[in-house]
């Protein structure tokens, strides 16, 4: 009789727990649970983080990380099925589309900084880069001072364009600063001599040069204008969702899974042209893997 009495009680407790969990859900987790979908914001040409391959499939390093995060969300919510919707974003639209609820995770190459943290949140840093510029080798530009009086370009809505604008003012360089809708368009402006240099995160410049028609024609500045930690974006003031996402990222690092994912995109041939970026993990990023952080302060790296 005792055993028979306890079974319904245990089942009732389990049911109550499940109901309580469902009722406790808020924000993005509740939205995902209720709709059975999660929407990823992705870039179109941020190689190798998030971009279209030759079959118009969205692939990349950040997309692989987001896929693991989605698996964790699905497990935590005990969902048998979770539909993934893809929504293209640009440098200019990614923060507004995150803030207004259109996308749930932004899987790209977005710098995490203290200013942006006033609008959105970031999970654990997944790459550390620096702001530099690319120009034609024949131009012989080595430092930002060499660009005095030149026309330069950067991508709309980026920290890079803000930084070069400030440097232009501080140094009185007289730059003519143009904006492009995406990285591909900005690089094309250098390629076609409509701009003398393109200011952007160095990893994206390395990728653009490596996949260009004539990589040997370009040089990336040795001088770094800033340190740029990348993070996957999510909405602010949603601690429950951030806790799940952060835990998924930490698990990727602590399990060692990050090594194979990193090698796949930075040390092996990648689609669509089979180019190998040959970029070993930096000391700054190795530090993050050992001690995961979501800091937007460059000094933390």
C-alpha atoms as a printed R data frame, in Angstrom:
    type eleno elety resid chain resno      x      y       z
1   ATOM     1    CA   UNK     A     1  0.000  0.000   0.000
2   ATOM     2    CA   UNK     A     2  2.867  2.340   0.804
3   ATOM     3    CA   UNK     A     3  4.479  1.888  -2.614
4   ATOM     4    CA   UNK     A     4  1.165  2.329  -4.389
5   ATOM     5    CA   UNK     A     5  0.519  5.514  -2.429
6   ATOM     6    CA   UNK     A     6  3.937  7.007  -3.186
7   ATOM     7    CA   UNK     A     7  3.860  6.505  -6.969
8   ATOM     8    CA   UNK     A     8  0.998  8.942  -7.621
9   ATOM     9    CA   UNK     A     9  2.561 11.392  -5.168
10  ATOM    10    CA   UNK     A    10  5.896 11.261  -7.024
11  ATOM    11    CA   UNK     A    11  4.129 11.678 -10.339
12  ATOM    12    CA   UNK     A    12  2.157 14.609  -8.957
13  ATOM    13    CA   UNK     A    13  5.351 16.218  -7.662
14  ATOM    14    CA   UNK     A    14  6.989 15.777 -11.051
15  ATOM    15    CA   UNK     A    15  3.978 17.279 -12.787
16  ATOM    16    CA   UNK     A    16  3.901 20.191 -10.343
17  ATOM    17    CA   UNK     A    17  7.631 20.789 -10.932
18  ATOM    18    CA   UNK     A    18  7.161 20.797 -14.690
19  ATOM    19    CA   UNK     A    19  4.198 23.185 -14.412
20  ATOM    20    CA   UNK     A    20  6.135 25.455 -12.068
21  ATOM    21    CA   UNK     A    21  9.102 25.466 -14.484
22  ATOM    22    CA   UNK     A    22  6.815 26.405 -17.371
23  ATOM    23    CA   UNK     A    23  5.196 29.157 -15.317
24  ATOM    24    CA   UNK     A    24  8.568 30.486 -14.207
25  ATOM    25    CA   UNK     A    25  9.812 30.934 -17.774
26  ATOM    26    CA   UNK     A    26 10.178 34.544 -18.879
27  ATOM    27    CA   UNK     A    27 11.719 36.521 -21.713
28  ATOM    28    CA   UNK     A    28 13.442 34.696 -24.532
29  ATOM    29    CA   UNK     A    29 13.148 31.228 -22.967
30  ATOM    30    CA   UNK     A    30  9.368 31.620 -22.686
31  ATOM    31    CA   UNK     A    31  9.190 32.918 -26.256
32  ATOM    32    CA   UNK     A    32 11.181 29.915 -27.530
33  ATOM    33    CA   UNK     A    33  9.132 27.437 -25.463
34  ATOM    34    CA   UNK     A    34  5.800 28.926 -26.569
35  ATOM    35    CA   UNK     A    35  6.657 29.144 -30.278
36  ATOM    36    CA   UNK     A    36  8.948 26.135 -30.641
37  ATOM    37    CA   UNK     A    37 11.324 28.342 -32.643
38  ATOM    38    CA   UNK     A    38 14.553 30.280 -32.140
39  ATOM    39    CA   UNK     A    39 15.687 32.974 -34.567
40  ATOM    40    CA   UNK     A    40 19.352 33.494 -35.382
41  ATOM    41    CA   UNK     A    41 20.681 36.725 -36.830
42  ATOM    42    CA   UNK     A    42 23.508 36.006 -39.263
43  ATOM    43    CA   UNK     A    43 25.867 37.941 -41.497
44  ATOM    44    CA   UNK     A    44 26.190 37.548 -45.259
45  ATOM    45    CA   UNK     A    45 29.946 38.042 -45.734
46  ATOM    46    CA   UNK     A    46 31.734 37.917 -42.352
47  ATOM    47    CA   UNK     A    47 34.144 35.117 -43.274
48  ATOM    48    CA   UNK     A    48 34.779 32.826 -41.404
49  ATOM    49    CA   UNK     A    49 32.288 33.748 -38.675
50  ATOM    50    CA   UNK     A    50 28.979 33.884 -40.500
51  ATOM    51    CA   UNK     A    51 28.505 33.937 -44.257
52  ATOM    52    CA   UNK     A    52 26.868 32.378 -47.310
53  ATOM    53    CA   UNK     A    53 28.678 29.542 -49.050
54  ATOM    54    CA   UNK     A    54 28.378 28.821 -52.782
55  ATOM    55    CA   UNK     A    55 25.073 26.999 -52.137
56  ATOM    56    CA   UNK     A    56 23.626 29.985 -50.248
57  ATOM    57    CA   UNK     A    57 23.812 28.045 -46.985
58  ATOM    58    CA   UNK     A    58 24.737 30.048 -43.879
59  ATOM    59    CA   UNK     A    59 27.923 28.636 -42.361
60  ATOM    60    CA   UNK     A    60 30.793 29.743 -40.149
61  ATOM    61    CA   UNK     A    61 32.585 29.592 -36.816
62  ATOM    62    CA   UNK     A    62 29.944 31.640 -34.967
63  ATOM    63    CA   UNK     A    63 27.189 29.562 -36.561
64  ATOM    64    CA   UNK     A    64 28.786 26.365 -35.223
65  ATOM    65    CA   UNK     A    65 28.934 27.876 -31.740
66  ATOM    66    CA   UNK     A    66 25.301 28.990 -31.984
67  ATOM    67    CA   UNK     A    67 24.322 25.467 -33.044
68  ATOM    68    CA   UNK     A    68 25.765 24.136 -29.775
69  ATOM    69    CA   UNK     A    69 23.959 26.831 -27.816
70  ATOM    70    CA   UNK     A    70 20.688 25.837 -29.498
71  ATOM    71    CA   UNK     A    71 21.248 22.208 -28.461
72  ATOM    72    CA   UNK     A    72 21.624 23.366 -24.844
73  ATOM    73    CA   UNK     A    73 18.481 25.517 -24.999
74  ATOM    74    CA   UNK     A    74 16.552 22.590 -26.458
75  ATOM    75    CA   UNK     A    75 17.725 20.301 -23.643
76  ATOM    76    CA   UNK     A    76 17.010 22.836 -20.915
77  ATOM    77    CA   UNK     A    77 13.488 23.435 -22.193
78  ATOM    78    CA   UNK     A    78 12.964 19.676 -22.725
79  ATOM    79    CA   UNK     A    79 11.801 20.269 -26.287
80  ATOM    80    CA   UNK     A    80 11.494 17.291 -28.640
81  ATOM    81    CA   UNK     A    81 11.871 19.676 -31.576
82  ATOM    82    CA   UNK     A    82 13.178 23.222 -31.951
83  ATOM    83    CA   UNK     A    83 12.836 25.016 -35.278
84  ATOM    84    CA   UNK     A    84 15.707 27.329 -36.208
85  ATOM    85    CA   UNK     A    85 14.868 30.390 -38.279
86  ATOM    86    CA   UNK     A    86 17.593 32.440 -39.987
87  ATOM    87    CA   UNK     A    87 17.408 36.212 -40.334
88  ATOM    88    CA   UNK     A    88 20.155 38.130 -42.173
89  ATOM    89    CA   UNK     A    89 21.510 41.202 -40.378
90  ATOM    90    CA   UNK     A    90 24.031 43.903 -41.234
91  ATOM    91    CA   UNK     A    91 26.374 45.931 -39.051
92  ATOM    92    CA   UNK     A    92 23.751 48.668 -38.996
93  ATOM    93    CA   UNK     A    93 20.651 46.500 -38.327
94  ATOM    94    CA   UNK     A    94 21.972 43.818 -35.931
95  ATOM    95    CA   UNK     A    95 21.509 45.775 -32.665
96  ATOM    96    CA   UNK     A    96 18.030 47.188 -33.501
97  ATOM    97    CA   UNK     A    97 16.819 43.735 -34.617
98  ATOM    98    CA   UNK     A    98 18.090 42.220 -31.392
99  ATOM    99    CA   UNK     A    99 16.593 44.959 -29.221
100 ATOM   100    CA   UNK     A   100 13.145 44.762 -30.857
101 ATOM   101    CA   UNK     A   101 12.907 40.977 -30.518
102 ATOM   102    CA   UNK     A   102 13.290 40.016 -34.186
103 ATOM   103    CA   UNK     A   103 16.342 37.811 -33.514
104 ATOM   104    CA   UNK     A   104 17.186 35.837 -30.366
105 ATOM   105    CA   UNK     A   105 20.919 35.272 -30.938
106 ATOM   106    CA   UNK     A   106 23.218 37.181 -33.289
107 ATOM   107    CA   UNK     A   107 25.807 34.776 -34.631
108 ATOM   108    CA   UNK     A   108 28.439 36.889 -36.325
109 ATOM   109    CA   UNK     A   109 31.451 39.099 -35.719
110 ATOM   110    CA   UNK     A   110 30.167 41.718 -33.307
111 ATOM   111    CA   UNK     A   111 32.486 43.567 -30.944
112 ATOM   112    CA   UNK     A   112 31.442 43.461 -27.314
113 ATOM   113    CA   UNK     A   113 32.086 46.851 -25.717
114 ATOM   114    CA   UNK     A   114 30.796 48.826 -22.764
115 ATOM   115    CA   UNK     A   115 28.820 51.230 -24.947
116 ATOM   116    CA   UNK     A   116 26.926 48.443 -26.723
117 ATOM   117    CA   UNK     A   117 26.202 46.750 -23.404
118 ATOM   118    CA   UNK     A   118 23.830 49.649 -22.715
119 ATOM   119    CA   UNK     A   119 21.638 48.309 -25.549
120 ATOM   120    CA   UNK     A   120 22.267 44.544 -25.744
121 ATOM   121    CA   UNK     A   121 23.981 41.739 -23.838
122 ATOM   122    CA   UNK     A   122 26.812 39.457 -24.926
123 ATOM   123    CA   UNK     A   123 27.710 35.908 -24.068
124 ATOM   124    CA   UNK     A   124 31.252 34.623 -23.464
125 ATOM   125    CA   UNK     A   125 33.837 36.109 -25.865
126 ATOM   126    CA   UNK     A   126 34.479 33.767 -28.828
127 ATOM   127    CA   UNK     A   127 37.316 35.641 -30.568
128 ATOM   128    CA   UNK     A   128 39.724 38.501 -29.894
129 ATOM   129    CA   UNK     A   129 40.795 40.667 -32.821
130 ATOM   130    CA   UNK     A   130 42.153 44.193 -33.428
131 ATOM   131    CA   UNK     A   131 41.109 47.179 -35.533
132 ATOM   132    CA   UNK     A   132 43.512 47.720 -38.475
133 ATOM   133    CA   UNK     A   133 43.312 48.796 -42.110
134 ATOM   134    CA   UNK     A   134 43.935 47.110 -45.447
135 ATOM   135    CA   UNK     A   135 45.332 48.920 -48.464
136 ATOM   136    CA   UNK     A   136 47.042 48.073 -51.721
137 ATOM   137    CA   UNK     A   137 50.695 47.090 -51.318
138 ATOM   138    CA   UNK     A   138 51.629 49.573 -54.044
139 ATOM   139    CA   UNK     A   139 50.282 52.452 -51.897
140 ATOM   140    CA   UNK     A   140 52.963 51.806 -49.249
141 ATOM   141    CA   UNK     A   141 50.733 52.866 -46.331
142 ATOM   142    CA   UNK     A   142 52.142 51.630 -43.017
143 ATOM   143    CA   UNK     A   143 50.505 53.721 -40.301
144 ATOM   144    CA   UNK     A   144 47.273 55.649 -39.961
145 ATOM   145    CA   UNK     A   145 49.265 58.872 -40.367
146 ATOM   146    CA   UNK     A   146 50.151 57.763 -43.915
147 ATOM   147    CA   UNK     A   147 46.448 58.004 -44.778
148 ATOM   148    CA   UNK     A   148 46.379 61.791 -44.264
149 ATOM   149    CA   UNK     A   149 44.083 63.489 -46.779
150 ATOM   150    CA   UNK     A   150 42.971 60.143 -48.304
151 ATOM   151    CA   UNK     A   151 39.545 58.647 -48.859
152 ATOM   152    CA   UNK     A   152 39.006 55.644 -46.607
153 ATOM   153    CA   UNK     A   153 36.041 53.359 -46.020
154 ATOM   154    CA   UNK     A   154 34.546 51.331 -43.194
155 ATOM   155    CA   UNK     A   155 31.325 49.405 -42.710
156 ATOM   156    CA   UNK     A   156 28.241 51.254 -41.493
157 ATOM   157    CA   UNK     A   157 27.253 50.639 -37.873
158 ATOM   158    CA   UNK     A   158 30.636 49.337 -36.690
159 ATOM   159    CA   UNK     A   159 32.933 50.365 -33.854
160 ATOM   160    CA   UNK     A   160 35.651 50.719 -36.494
161 ATOM   161    CA   UNK     A   161 34.049 53.666 -38.217
162 ATOM   162    CA   UNK     A   162 33.534 55.378 -34.870
163 ATOM   163    CA   UNK     A   163 37.203 54.864 -33.949
164 ATOM   164    CA   UNK     A   164 38.633 56.092 -37.240
165 ATOM   165    CA   UNK     A   165 36.367 59.159 -37.057
166 ATOM   166    CA   UNK     A   166 37.729 59.948 -33.596
167 ATOM   167    CA   UNK     A   167 41.337 59.359 -34.709
168 ATOM   168    CA   UNK     A   168 40.761 61.579 -37.754
169 ATOM   169    CA   UNK     A   169 39.632 64.393 -35.474
170 ATOM   170    CA   UNK     A   170 42.382 63.888 -32.871
171 ATOM   171    CA   UNK     A   171 45.180 63.779 -35.437
172 ATOM   172    CA   UNK     A   172 43.641 66.288 -37.852
173 ATOM   173    CA   UNK     A   173 44.194 63.857 -40.734
174 ATOM   174    CA   UNK     A   174 41.621 65.351 -43.084
175 ATOM   175    CA   UNK     A   175 40.282 61.920 -44.051
176 ATOM   176    CA   UNK     A   176 37.305 61.558 -46.359
177 ATOM   177    CA   UNK     A   177 35.462 58.741 -44.555
178 ATOM   178    CA   UNK     A   178 32.939 56.727 -46.583
179 ATOM   179    CA   UNK     A   179 30.552 54.052 -45.325
180 ATOM   180    CA   UNK     A   180 29.715 50.755 -47.000
181 ATOM   181    CA   UNK     A   181 26.714 48.525 -46.328
182 ATOM   182    CA   UNK     A   182 28.871 45.451 -45.669
183 ATOM   183    CA   UNK     A   183 32.461 44.226 -45.619
184 ATOM   184    CA   UNK     A   184 32.380 42.899 -49.181
185 ATOM   185    CA   UNK     A   185 31.328 46.294 -50.559
186 ATOM   186    CA   UNK     A   186 33.983 48.096 -48.493
187 ATOM   187    CA   UNK     A   187 36.772 45.830 -49.726
188 ATOM   188    CA   UNK     A   188 35.561 46.242 -53.310
189 ATOM   189    CA   UNK     A   189 35.989 50.010 -52.924
190 ATOM   190    CA   UNK     A   190 39.695 49.490 -52.145
191 ATOM   191    CA   UNK     A   191 39.974 46.927 -54.929
192 ATOM   192    CA   UNK     A   192 38.552 49.429 -57.455
193 ATOM   193    CA   UNK     A   193 40.520 52.418 -56.060
194 ATOM   194    CA   UNK     A   194 37.449 54.267 -54.810
195 ATOM   195    CA   UNK     A   195 39.052 54.192 -51.361
196 ATOM   196    CA   UNK     A   196 42.707 54.094 -50.326
197 ATOM   197    CA   UNK     A   197 42.091 51.890 -47.271
198 ATOM   198    CA   UNK     A   198 39.405 49.893 -45.485
199 ATOM   199    CA   UNK     A   199 39.383 50.088 -41.674
200 ATOM   200    CA   UNK     A   200 38.028 46.924 -40.039
201 ATOM   201    CA   UNK     A   201 38.767 44.074 -37.608
202 ATOM   202    CA   UNK     A   202 41.949 42.363 -38.743
203 ATOM   203    CA   UNK     A   203 40.492 38.829 -38.918
204 ATOM   204    CA   UNK     A   204 37.836 40.024 -41.366
205 ATOM   205    CA   UNK     A   205 40.505 41.807 -43.409
206 ATOM   206    CA   UNK     A   206 42.660 38.658 -43.481
207 ATOM   207    CA   UNK     A   207 39.629 36.718 -44.717
208 ATOM   208    CA   UNK     A   208 38.786 39.255 -47.420
209 ATOM   209    CA   UNK     A   209 42.370 39.397 -48.657
210 ATOM   210    CA   UNK     A   210 42.745 35.600 -48.630
211 ATOM   211    CA   UNK     A   211 39.599 35.150 -50.724
212 ATOM   212    CA   UNK     A   212 40.304 38.058 -53.114
213 ATOM   213    CA   UNK     A   213 41.345 37.737 -56.746
214 ATOM   214    CA   UNK     A   214 44.950 38.694 -55.981
215 ATOM   215    CA   UNK     A   215 45.878 38.402 -52.271
216 ATOM   216    CA   UNK     A   216 49.496 39.463 -52.869
217 ATOM   217    CA   UNK     A   217 48.298 42.923 -53.942
218 ATOM   218    CA   UNK     A   218 47.161 43.886 -50.422
219 ATOM   219    CA   UNK     A   219 48.745 44.592 -47.060
220 ATOM   220    CA   UNK     A   220 47.205 44.887 -43.597
221 ATOM   221    CA   UNK     A   221 48.617 47.505 -41.250
222 ATOM   222    CA   UNK     A   222 50.879 46.350 -38.427
223 ATOM   223    CA   UNK     A   223 49.548 49.147 -36.219
224 ATOM   224    CA   UNK     A   224 46.451 48.139 -34.246
225 ATOM   225    CA   UNK     A   225 43.968 50.909 -33.521
226 ATOM   226    CA   UNK     A   226 42.186 48.938 -30.765
227 ATOM   227    CA   UNK     A   227 41.476 45.501 -29.233
228 ATOM   228    CA   UNK     A   228 38.129 43.993 -30.254
229 ATOM   229    CA   UNK     A   229 36.557 41.073 -28.321
230 ATOM   230    CA   UNK     A   230 33.753 39.367 -30.273
231 ATOM   231    CA   UNK     A   231 30.627 38.035 -28.569
232 ATOM   232    CA   UNK     A   232 27.336 36.473 -29.614
233 ATOM   233    CA   UNK     A   233 24.612 39.008 -28.895
234 ATOM   234    CA   UNK     A   234 21.404 38.462 -26.954
235 ATOM   235    CA   UNK     A   235 18.855 40.762 -25.389
236 ATOM   236    CA   UNK     A   236 19.604 42.825 -22.297
237 ATOM   237    CA   UNK     A   237 17.824 42.247 -18.987
238 ATOM   238    CA   UNK     A   238 17.170 38.557 -19.696
239 ATOM   239    CA   UNK     A   239 19.343 36.814 -17.073
240 ATOM   240    CA   UNK     A   240 17.639 33.414 -17.393
241 ATOM   241    CA   UNK     A   241 18.402 33.122 -21.107
242 ATOM   242    CA   UNK     A   242 21.915 34.511 -20.668
243 ATOM   243    CA   UNK     A   243 22.594 31.922 -17.956
244 ATOM   244    CA   UNK     A   244 21.721 29.075 -20.345
245 ATOM   245    CA   UNK     A   245 23.736 30.584 -23.216
246 ATOM   246    CA   UNK     A   246 26.782 31.345 -21.038
247 ATOM   247    CA   UNK     A   247 26.730 27.817 -19.592
248 ATOM   248    CA   UNK     A   248 26.694 26.376 -23.117
249 ATOM   249    CA   UNK     A   249 29.706 28.474 -24.140
250 ATOM   250    CA   UNK     A   250 31.659 27.617 -20.984
251 ATOM   251    CA   UNK     A   251 30.960 23.916 -21.617
252 ATOM   252    CA   UNK     A   252 32.377 24.233 -25.139
253 ATOM   253    CA   UNK     A   253 35.590 25.696 -23.697
254 ATOM   254    CA   UNK     A   254 35.961 23.459 -20.649
255 ATOM   255    CA   UNK     A   255 35.298 20.255 -22.626
256 ATOM   256    CA   UNK     A   256 37.961 21.146 -25.183
257 ATOM   257    CA   UNK     A   257 35.393 21.114 -28.015
258 ATOM   258    CA   UNK     A   258 36.453 24.663 -28.905
259 ATOM   259    CA   UNK     A   259 39.758 23.388 -30.285
260 ATOM   260    CA   UNK     A   260 38.215 21.334 -33.107
261 ATOM   261    CA   UNK     A   261 35.695 24.076 -33.905
262 ATOM   262    CA   UNK     A   262 38.425 26.722 -34.032
263 ATOM   263    CA   UNK     A   263 40.751 24.551 -36.139
264 ATOM   264    CA   UNK     A   264 37.945 23.845 -38.623
265 ATOM   265    CA   UNK     A   265 37.531 27.529 -39.472
266 ATOM   266    CA   UNK     A   266 40.962 29.065 -38.912
267 ATOM   267    CA   UNK     A   267 43.503 26.299 -39.620
268 ATOM   268    CA   UNK     A   268 41.854 24.268 -42.384
269 ATOM   269    CA   UNK     A   269 40.513 24.964 -45.868
270 ATOM   270    CA   UNK     A   270 37.063 26.575 -45.687
271 ATOM   271    CA   UNK     A   271 34.250 26.921 -48.246
272 ATOM   272    CA   UNK     A   272 33.595 28.138 -50.809
273 ATOM   273    CA   UNK     A   273 37.117 28.583 -52.242
274 ATOM   274    CA   UNK     A   274 39.051 26.168 -50.024
275 ATOM   275    CA   UNK     A   275 41.196 28.968 -48.573
276 ATOM   276    CA   UNK     A   276 43.110 28.267 -45.338
277 ATOM   277    CA   UNK     A   277 43.348 31.373 -43.151
278 ATOM   278    CA   UNK     A   278 46.188 29.696 -41.208
279 ATOM   279    CA   UNK     A   279 45.514 31.727 -38.078
280 ATOM   280    CA   UNK     A   280 46.450 29.907 -34.840
281 ATOM   281    CA   UNK     A   281 44.550 30.732 -31.667
282 ATOM   282    CA   UNK     A   282 45.926 33.965 -30.175
283 ATOM   283    CA   UNK     A   283 47.303 34.251 -26.660
284 ATOM   284    CA   UNK     A   284 44.431 36.607 -25.810
285 ATOM   285    CA   UNK     A   285 41.803 34.093 -26.862
286 ATOM   286    CA   UNK     A   286 43.587 31.172 -25.176
287 ATOM   287    CA   UNK     A   287 43.294 33.208 -21.978
288 ATOM   288    CA   UNK     A   288 39.520 33.463 -22.507
289 ATOM   289    CA   UNK     A   289 39.222 29.704 -23.073
290 ATOM   290    CA   UNK     A   290 40.931 29.042 -19.730
291 ATOM   291    CA   UNK     A   291 39.055 31.821 -17.908
292 ATOM   292    CA   UNK     A   292 35.804 32.537 -19.802
293 ATOM   293    CA   UNK     A   293 34.666 36.152 -19.708
294 ATOM   294    CA   UNK     A   294 31.969 38.318 -21.272
295 ATOM   295    CA   UNK     A   295 33.824 41.562 -20.471
296 ATOM   296    CA   UNK     A   296 33.421 44.479 -22.860
297 ATOM   297    CA   UNK     A   297 36.539 46.174 -21.470
298 ATOM   298    CA   UNK     A   298 39.538 45.843 -23.852
299 ATOM   299    CA   UNK     A   299 41.848 45.904 -20.815
300 ATOM   300    CA   UNK     A   300 40.472 42.494 -19.798
301 ATOM   301    CA   UNK     A   301 42.198 40.942 -22.806
